[in-house]
Amino acid sequence: MLDLLDAGLPAPARGVFTTRQGGVSLPPWDSLNLAVHVDDAHAKVVRNRVLLAEQLGVEGLAFGKQVHGSGVRVVKGLSNKTTRGLDDTDGLVTTTPGVALVMMGADCLPVLLAADGVVGVAHVGRPGLAKGVLPELVRVMREQGAGELTAVLGPGICGRCYEVPASMAGEVEKAAPGSRSTTRQGTTSVDLTAGATAQLARVGVTVVSSVGGCTLEQPDRFFSYRRDGRTGRHAGVVWLP
Ligand SMILES: [Zn+2]
């Protein structure tokens, strides 16, 4: 069994965050690596994806080819699914039951959103936060008929760990007020969870929770690009059963 964190989304929407536990990949991708772009053996990644789909009981998984941008695509079914995922996509939306939307990360924050009959997911790192992938996801979901939205933020690198140059923190703060923070050492940092929460509130999404967990501080549970460089990717997954 895979070790999945339930997002606790309101019914009928379902959402989980994967951890690195329960897959078949070998070090340094051990073990539930879901990404094909990180030099892991392709067959092992495919196997991990099958294990995930089986445990969730979904018809299939839809991926984005994530580029730290703000591109959001609507997935109608699985016919447009590819191994690498849809081009230029850091957010996915669907109204189709049985299609699980996946956004990967290894420090970046996966964010799940749900309303009655519409679900979405975004990959929110520092560039995505600054470029506004979350407001774009909310806009597209409303276009698809979403009413009141609930958001659940996944595991990511925390504000006490995510040190960046002061000028960079300033730029992100300008684009996404509330994201600038301070590390344990007292240097400037970006707090993705705080920035994303504030950004969602500004577009009217106020029911926001976080499952918590700092990816950099929990090597047994999560992948962390900043900690390990060459490593795998866990993911946020949302679907309508
Ligand atoms: Zn941390």
Boltz pocket constraint, residues with backbone or C-beta under 6 A from the ligand:
constraints:
  - pocket:
      binder: B
      contacts: [[A, 156], [A, 157], [A, 158], [A, 159], [A, 160], [A, 161], [A, 162], [A, 214], [A, 215], [A, 216], [A, 217]]
      max_distance: 6.0
